[in-house]
Amino acid sequence: MGIAADITDDWHASLAALAWQVDAGVDEVIGDAPVNRYDLAAEAPKAAASRSPAQPMAEPVAGTDPVAVAKALAAQAATLEDLLGALQAYDHCELKRGARNTVFADGNPEARVLILGEAPGREEDLEGRPFVGRAGQLLDRMFAAIGMSRTSPDPRMALYITNVMPWRPPANRDPEPAEIAMMQPFVERHIALVDPDVIVVMGNTPLMALTGAKGILRARGNWTQALGKPLLPMTHPAYLLRNPAAKREAWADLLALRGRLRG
């Protein structure tokens, strides 16, 4: 292999380790040698203070039912723009406090297929769009293999992509049941406004939100119904990145989806 190959391998290994730490929520570098923080220049803290203050989030009124508020806001949305405004006005979910962006949707709202994911990750939180990180890149390649794309202007070949949670959970943890319950009225209204022919849920969170079932590995590939629509459960692309052997099953699910759309 030679020295050059060893260096390349070390570089890729180091990059992968760094990416893993970032995804895990590491946001500070700690050196090998101790640092006396009291020796730092007194002017240093001013850099942090120069940042624009975050917009304060209104405190929910005590005794208010967060799910009831979500249902009322979602029901009033007559358009996708209205629904985005309703989400941005909803202040009962703690995840909103730590998020950089409300990650609403991407793709063609006229698409026959709506993909429902779990929650934004780091890249999605930064960009404000769903499925733009490594898992999103894999999703794009998967659906491109059956001729479908989020950028297609043709509704027959287009995708519309959204998530159950519009805000990133800390350290990419799974959304809690109470958080899912708050977002469910928004998700259901979102689907009603887009009115797709088929819903594809990717992962446990959207499966539970729309069907009440758990266990995506058991459910994947088995067609069911939700909100009056055919629903196909699939494993999340992030799972496929961790378990490449499962890509064969995902390919079978994609072929089943293509067959359903052609039928």
PyMOL commands that set and color helices and strands:
alter all, ss='L'
color gray80, all
select helices_A, chain A and resi 2-23+37-39+46-49+66-76+80-89+95-98+122-127+134-144+170-172+177-194+204-211+216-219+237-242+244-262
alter helices_A, ss='H'
color red, helices_A
select strands_A, chain A and resi 105-107+113-117+159-163+198-202+224-226+229-234
alter strands_A, ss='S'
color yellow, strands_A
deselect
rebuild
show_as cartoon
